[in-house]
Structure formats: structure tokens, C-alpha cells
């Protein structure tokens, strides 16, 4: 395996780890957002 492939795999793994760490926050944000949308009066 070449250095190019190795570094690419490393970058990918780093990105995945970053995403995994960020996921709980993202889910909380979405839950809060959904709650806010549900409380909004429906404009009809």
C-alpha cells in the first residue's frame, strides 16, 4: 500500500472519529429544534 492510500485512510478515520464525537450534540440540537417547531403555532 502506498503512502498516498495510507494518508487517505488516516484522514478518513480521523473524520469518522470527529463525526462520532459530534453526533450526540447534533442529535440533542435536532431534538431541541423539533421541540421548538412542535411548539410553534401552525400557520393555516
C-alpha distance matrix in Angstrom:
0.0 3.8 6.8 8.2 6.5 6.9 10.4 11.2 10.8 12.9 15.4 15.8 16.5 18.8 20.6 21.1 22.6 24.8 26.0 26.8 28.8 30.6 31.4 34.6 36.1 35.4 37.1 40.0 40.4 40.5 43.0 45.2 45.0 45.9 48.8 50.0 49.9 51.8 54.5 54.9 58.0 57.2 58.6 60.4
3.8 0.0 3.8 5.3 5.5 6.4 8.8 10.1 10.9 12.5 14.5 15.6 16.8 18.6 20.3 21.5 22.9 24.6 26.1 27.3 29.0 30.6 31.8 35.1 36.2 35.5 37.5 40.3 40.4 40.6 43.3 45.3 44.9 46.1 49.1 50.0 49.9 52.0 54.6 54.8 57.9 57.2 58.4 60.3
6.8 3.8 0.0 3.8 5.5 4.9 6.1 8.5 9.9 10.4 12.2 14.1 15.2 16.3 18.3 19.9 21.0 22.4 24.3 25.6 27.0 28.5 30.1 33.3 34.2 33.6 35.9 38.5 38.5 39.0 41.8 43.5 43.2 44.7 47.5 48.3 48.4 50.7 53.0 53.3 56.5 55.9 57.1 59.3
8.2 5.3 3.8 0.0 3.8 5.4 5.4 6.3 8.7 10.0 10.7 12.4 14.4 15.5 16.7 18.6 20.2 21.3 22.8 24.5 26.1 27.2 28.6 32.1 32.7 31.8 34.2 36.9 36.6 37.0 39.9 41.6 41.0 42.5 45.5 46.1 46.0 48.4 50.8 50.8 53.9 53.2 54.3 56.4
6.5 5.5 5.5 3.8 0.0 3.8 5.6 5.1 6.2 8.6 9.9 10.5 12.3 14.2 15.4 16.5 18.4 20.0 21.1 22.5 24.5 25.8 26.8 30.2 31.3 30.3 32.3 35.2 35.2 35.3 38.1 40.1 39.6 40.8 43.8 44.7 44.5 46.7 49.2 49.4 52.5 51.7 52.9 54.9
6.9 6.4 4.9 5.4 3.8 0.0 3.8 5.4 5.2 6.2 8.7 9.9 10.6 12.3 14.3 15.4 16.6 18.4 20.1 21.1 22.7 24.4 25.7 28.9 30.0 29.5 31.5 34.3 34.5 34.9 37.5 39.4 39.3 40.6 43.3 44.3 44.5 46.6 49.0 49.4 52.6 52.1 53.5 55.6
10.4 8.8 6.1 5.4 5.6 3.8 0.0 3.8 5.4 4.9 6.1 8.5 9.8 10.4 12.2 14.2 15.3 16.4 18.3 19.9 21.1 22.5 24.2 27.4 28.1 27.6 30.0 32.5 32.4 33.1 35.9 37.5 37.2 38.8 41.5 42.3 42.5 44.8 47.1 47.4 50.6 50.2 51.5 53.8
11.2 10.1 8.5 6.3 5.1 5.4 3.8 0.0 3.8 5.3 5.1 6.2 8.6 9.8 10.6 12.4 14.3 15.4 16.6 18.4 20.1 21.1 22.4 25.9 26.6 25.7 27.9 30.7 30.5 30.8 33.7 35.5 35.0 36.4 39.3 40.0 40.0 42.3 44.7 44.9 48.0 47.4 48.6 50.8
10.8 10.9 9.9 8.7 6.2 5.2 5.4 3.8 0.0 3.8 5.5 5.0 6.1 8.6 9.8 10.5 12.3 14.2 15.3 16.4 18.4 19.9 20.9 24.2 25.4 24.7 26.6 29.4 29.7 29.9 32.5 34.5 34.3 35.5 38.3 39.4 39.4 41.5 44.0 44.4 47.6 47.1 48.6 50.7
12.9 12.5 10.4 10.0 8.6 6.2 4.9 5.3 3.8 0.0 3.8 5.4 5.2 6.1 8.6 9.9 10.6 12.3 14.3 15.3 16.6 18.4 19.9 23.0 24.0 23.7 25.9 28.4 28.7 29.4 31.9 33.7 33.7 35.2 37.8 38.8 39.2 41.3 43.5 44.1 47.4 47.2 48.7 51.1
15.4 14.5 12.2 10.7 9.9 8.7 6.1 5.1 5.5 3.8 0.0 3.8 5.5 5.1 6.2 8.7 10.0 10.6 12.3 14.3 15.5 16.5 18.2 21.6 22.1 21.5 24.0 26.5 26.3 27.0 29.8 31.4 31.1 32.8 35.5 36.2 36.5 38.8 41.0 41.3 44.7 44.4 45.8 48.1
15.8 15.6 14.1 12.4 10.5 9.9 8.5 6.2 5.0 5.4 3.8 0.0 3.8 5.4 5.1 6.2 8.7 9.9 10.6 12.3 14.3 15.3 16.3 19.8 20.8 19.8 21.9 24.7 24.8 25.0 27.7 29.7 29.4 30.7 33.5 34.5 34.5 36.7 39.1 39.5 42.7 42.3 43.8 46.0
16.5 16.8 15.2 14.4 12.3 10.6 9.8 8.6 6.1 5.2 5.5 3.8 0.0 3.8 5.4 5.1 6.2 8.6 9.9 10.5 12.4 14.2 15.2 18.3 19.7 19.3 21.1 23.8 24.4 24.9 27.2 29.2 29.4 30.7 33.2 34.5 34.8 36.7 39.1 39.8 43.2 42.9 44.7 47.0
18.8 18.6 16.3 15.5 14.2 12.3 10.4 9.8 8.6 6.1 5.1 5.4 3.8 0.0 3.8 5.5 5.2 6.2 8.6 9.9 10.7 12.4 14.2 17.2 18.0 18.0 20.3 22.5 22.8 23.8 26.3 27.8 28.1 29.8 32.1 33.1 33.8 35.9 37.9 38.6 42.1 42.1 43.8 46.3
20.6 20.3 18.3 16.7 15.4 14.3 12.2 10.6 9.8 8.6 6.2 5.1 5.4 3.8 0.0 3.8 5.5 5.1 6.2 8.6 9.9 10.5 12.1 15.5 16.0 15.4 17.8 20.3 20.2 20.9 23.7 25.2 25.2 26.8 29.4 30.2 30.6 32.8 35.0 35.5 38.9 38.8 40.3 42.8
21.1 21.5 19.9 18.6 16.5 15.4 14.2 12.4 10.5 9.9 8.7 6.2 5.1 5.5 3.8 0.0 3.8 5.4 5.0 6.1 8.6 9.8 10.3 13.7 15.0 14.4 16.1 18.9 19.4 19.8 22.2 24.2 24.4 25.6 28.1 29.4 29.8 31.6 34.0 34.8 38.1 37.9 39.8 42.1
22.6 22.9 21.0 20.2 18.4 16.6 15.3 14.3 12.3 10.6 10.0 8.7 6.2 5.2 5.5 3.8 0.0 3.8 5.4 5.1 6.2 8.6 9.9 12.5 14.0 14.3 16.0 18.3 19.2 20.2 22.2 24.0 24.7 26.1 28.2 29.6 30.4 32.1 34.2 35.3 38.8 38.9 41.0 43.5
24.8 24.6 22.4 21.3 20.0 18.4 16.4 15.4 14.2 12.3 10.6 9.9 8.6 6.2 5.1 5.4 3.8 0.0 3.8 5.5 5.2 6.2 8.7 11.4 11.8 12.1 14.6 16.5 16.8 18.2 20.5 21.8 22.4 24.2 26.3 27.3 28.2 30.3 32.1 33.0 36.5 36.8 38.7 41.4
26.0 26.1 24.3 22.8 21.1 20.1 18.3 16.6 15.3 14.3 12.3 10.6 9.9 8.6 6.2 5.0 5.4 3.8 0.0 3.8 5.4 5.0 5.9 9.5 10.2 9.5 11.7 14.2 14.5 15.3 17.7 19.4 19.7 21.2 23.6 24.7 25.3 27.3 29.4 30.2 33.7 33.8 35.7 38.2
26.8 27.3 25.6 24.5 22.5 21.1 19.9 18.4 16.4 15.3 14.3 12.3 10.5 9.9 8.6 6.1 5.1 5.5 3.8 0.0 3.8 5.4 5.2 7.9 9.9 10.0 11.2 13.6 14.9 15.6 17.3 19.4 20.3 21.4 23.5 25.1 25.9 27.4 29.6 30.9 34.3 34.5 36.8 39.2
28.8 29.0 27.0 26.1 24.5 22.7 21.1 20.1 18.4 16.6 15.5 14.3 12.4 10.7 9.9 8.6 6.2 5.2 5.4 3.8 0.0 3.8 5.6 7.1 8.3 9.7 11.3 12.8 14.1 15.7 17.2 18.7 19.9 21.6 23.2 24.6 25.9 27.5 29.2 30.6 34.2 34.8 37.1 39.8
30.6 30.6 28.5 27.2 25.8 24.4 22.5 21.1 19.9 18.4 16.5 15.3 14.2 12.4 10.5 9.8 8.6 6.2 5.0 5.4 3.8 0.0 3.8 5.9 5.6 6.3 8.9 10.3 10.9 12.6 14.6 15.8 16.6 18.5 20.3 21.4 22.7 24.5 26.2 27.3 31.0 31.5 33.6 36.4
31.4 31.8 30.1 28.6 26.8 25.7 24.2 22.4 20.9 19.9 18.2 16.3 15.2 14.2 12.1 10.3 9.9 8.7 5.9 5.2 5.6 3.8 0.0 3.8 5.5 5.0 6.2 8.6 9.8 10.5 12.3 14.3 15.1 16.4 18.3 19.9 20.9 22.4 24.4 25.7 29.2 29.6 31.9 34.5
34.6 35.1 33.3 32.1 30.2 28.9 27.4 25.9 24.2 23.0 21.6 19.8 18.3 17.2 15.5 13.7 12.5 11.4 9.5 7.9 7.1 5.9 3.8 0.0 3.8 5.4 5.1 6.2 8.6 9.9 10.5 12.4 14.1 15.3 16.5 18.4 19.9 21.0 22.8 24.5 28.1 28.8 31.4 34.1
36.1 36.2 34.2 32.7 31.3 30.0 28.1 26.6 25.4 24.0 22.1 20.8 19.7 18.0 16.0 15.0 14.0 11.8 10.2 9.9 8.3 5.6 5.5 3.8 0.0 3.8 5.4 5.1 6.2 8.7 9.9 10.6 12.2 14.2 15.3 16.5 18.3 19.9 21.3 22.7 26.4 27.4 29.8 32.7
35.4 35.5 33.6 31.8 30.3 29.5 27.6 25.7 24.7 23.7 21.5 19.8 19.3 18.0 15.4 14.4 14.3 12.1 9.5 10.0 9.7 6.3 5.0 5.4 3.8 0.0 3.8 5.4 5.1 6.2 8.6 9.9 10.4 12.2 14.2 15.3 16.4 18.2 20.1 21.1 24.7 25.2 27.4 30.2
37.1 37.5 35.9 34.2 32.3 31.5 30.0 27.9 26.6 25.9 24.0 21.9 21.1 20.3 17.8 16.1 16.0 14.6 11.7 11.2 11.3 8.9 6.2 5.1 5.4 3.8 0.0 3.8 5.4 5.1 6.1 8.6 9.7 10.5 12.3 14.2 15.2 16.4 18.4 20.0 23.5 23.9 26.5 29.1
40.0 40.3 38.5 36.9 35.2 34.3 32.5 30.7 29.4 28.4 26.5 24.7 23.8 22.5 20.3 18.9 18.3 16.5 14.2 13.6 12.8 10.3 8.6 6.2 5.1 5.4 3.8 0.0 3.8 5.4 5.1 6.2 8.5 9.8 10.6 12.4 14.2 15.3 16.7 18.6 22.2 23.2 25.9 28.7
40.4 40.4 38.5 36.6 35.2 34.5 32.4 30.5 29.7 28.7 26.3 24.8 24.4 22.8 20.2 19.4 19.2 16.8 14.5 14.9 14.1 10.9 9.8 8.6 6.2 5.1 5.4 3.8 0.0 3.8 5.4 5.1 6.1 8.6 9.8 10.5 12.2 14.2 15.4 16.6 20.3 21.3 23.6 26.6
40.5 40.6 39.0 37.0 35.3 34.9 33.1 30.8 29.9 29.4 27.0 25.0 24.9 23.8 20.9 19.8 20.2 18.2 15.3 15.6 15.7 12.6 10.5 9.9 8.7 6.2 5.1 5.4 3.8 0.0 3.8 5.4 4.9 6.0 8.5 9.8 10.3 12.1 14.2 15.3 18.7 19.1 21.6 24.3
43.0 43.3 41.8 39.9 38.1 37.5 35.9 33.7 32.5 31.9 29.8 27.7 27.2 26.3 23.7 22.2 22.2 20.5 17.7 17.3 17.2 14.6 12.3 10.5 9.9 8.6 6.1 5.1 5.4 3.8 0.0 3.8 5.4 5.1 6.2 8.7 9.9 10.5 12.4 14.4 17.8 18.6 21.5 24.1
45.2 45.3 43.5 41.6 40.1 39.4 37.5 35.5 34.5 33.7 31.4 29.7 29.2 27.8 25.2 24.2 24.0 21.8 19.4 19.4 18.7 15.8 14.3 12.4 10.6 9.9 8.6 6.2 5.1 5.4 3.8 0.0 3.8 5.5 5.1 6.2 8.7 9.9 10.7 12.5 16.2 17.6 20.4 23.3
45.0 44.9 43.2 41.0 39.6 39.3 37.2 35.0 34.3 33.7 31.1 29.4 29.4 28.1 25.2 24.4 24.7 22.4 19.7 20.3 19.9 16.6 15.1 14.1 12.2 10.4 9.7 8.5 6.1 4.9 5.4 3.8 0.0 3.8 5.4 5.1 6.2 8.6 9.9 10.7 14.3 15.3 17.6 20.7
45.9 46.1 44.7 42.5 40.8 40.6 38.8 36.4 35.5 35.2 32.8 30.7 30.7 29.8 26.8 25.6 26.1 24.2 21.2 21.4 21.6 18.5 16.4 15.3 14.2 12.2 10.5 9.8 8.6 6.0 5.1 5.5 3.8 0.0 3.8 5.4 5.0 6.1 8.6 9.9 13.1 13.6 16.4 19.0
48.8 49.1 47.5 45.5 43.8 43.3 41.5 39.3 38.3 37.8 35.5 33.5 33.2 32.1 29.4 28.1 28.2 26.3 23.6 23.5 23.2 20.3 18.3 16.5 15.3 14.2 12.3 10.6 9.8 8.5 6.2 5.1 5.4 3.8 0.0 3.8 5.4 5.1 6.3 8.8 12.1 13.4 16.6 19.3
50.0 50.0 48.3 46.1 44.7 44.3 42.3 40.0 39.4 38.8 36.2 34.5 34.5 33.1 30.2 29.4 29.6 27.3 24.7 25.1 24.6 21.4 19.9 18.4 16.5 15.3 14.2 12.4 10.5 9.8 8.7 6.2 5.1 5.4 3.8 0.0 3.8 5.4 5.2 6.3 10.1 11.9 14.6 17.7
49.9 49.9 48.4 46.0 44.5 44.5 42.5 40.0 39.4 39.2 36.5 34.5 34.8 33.8 30.6 29.8 30.4 28.2 25.3 25.9 25.9 22.7 20.9 19.9 18.3 16.4 15.2 14.2 12.2 10.3 9.9 8.7 6.2 5.0 5.4 3.8 0.0 3.8 5.4 5.1 8.4 9.1 11.8 14.7
51.8 52.0 50.7 48.4 46.7 46.6 44.8 42.3 41.5 41.3 38.8 36.7 36.7 35.9 32.8 31.6 32.1 30.3 27.3 27.4 27.5 24.5 22.4 21.0 19.9 18.2 16.4 15.3 14.2 12.1 10.5 9.9 8.6 6.1 5.1 5.4 3.8 0.0 3.8 5.5 7.9 8.7 12.1 14.5
54.5 54.6 53.0 50.8 49.2 49.0 47.1 44.7 44.0 43.5 41.0 39.1 39.1 37.9 35.0 34.0 34.2 32.1 29.4 29.6 29.2 26.2 24.4 22.8 21.3 20.1 18.4 16.7 15.4 14.2 12.4 10.7 9.9 8.6 6.3 5.2 5.4 3.8 0.0 3.8 6.4 8.8 12.0 14.8
54.9 54.8 53.3 50.8 49.4 49.4 47.4 44.9 44.4 44.1 41.3 39.5 39.8 38.6 35.5 34.8 35.3 33.0 30.2 30.9 30.6 27.3 25.7 24.5 22.7 21.1 20.0 18.6 16.6 15.3 14.4 12.5 10.7 9.9 8.8 6.3 5.1 5.5 3.8 0.0 3.8 6.2 8.8 12.0
58.0 57.9 56.5 53.9 52.5 52.6 50.6 48.0 47.6 47.4 44.7 42.7 43.2 42.1 38.9 38.1 38.8 36.5 33.7 34.3 34.2 31.0 29.2 28.1 26.4 24.7 23.5 22.2 20.3 18.7 17.8 16.2 14.3 13.1 12.1 10.1 8.4 7.9 6.4 3.8 0.0 3.8 6.2 9.0
57.2 57.2 55.9 53.2 51.7 52.1 50.2 47.4 47.1 47.2 44.4 42.3 42.9 42.1 38.8 37.9 38.9 36.8 33.8 34.5 34.8 31.5 29.6 28.8 27.4 25.2 23.9 23.2 21.3 19.1 18.6 17.6 15.3 13.6 13.4 11.9 9.1 8.7 8.8 6.2 3.8 0.0 3.8 6.0
58.6 58.4 57.1 54.3 52.9 53.5 51.5 48.6 48.6 48.7 45.8 43.8 44.7 43.8 40.3 39.8 41.0 38.7 35.7 36.8 37.1 33.6 31.9 31.4 29.8 27.4 26.5 25.9 23.6 21.6 21.5 20.4 17.6 16.4 16.6 14.6 11.8 12.1 12.0 8.8 6.2 3.8 0.0 3.8
60.4 60.3 59.3 56.4 54.9 55.6 53.8 50.8 50.7 51.1 48.1 46.0 47.0 46.3 42.8 42.1 43.5 41.4 38.2 39.2 39.8 36.4 34.5 34.1 32.7 30.2 29.1 28.7 26.6 24.3 24.1 23.3 20.7 19.0 19.3 17.7 14.7 14.5 14.8 12.0 9.0 6.0 3.8 0.0
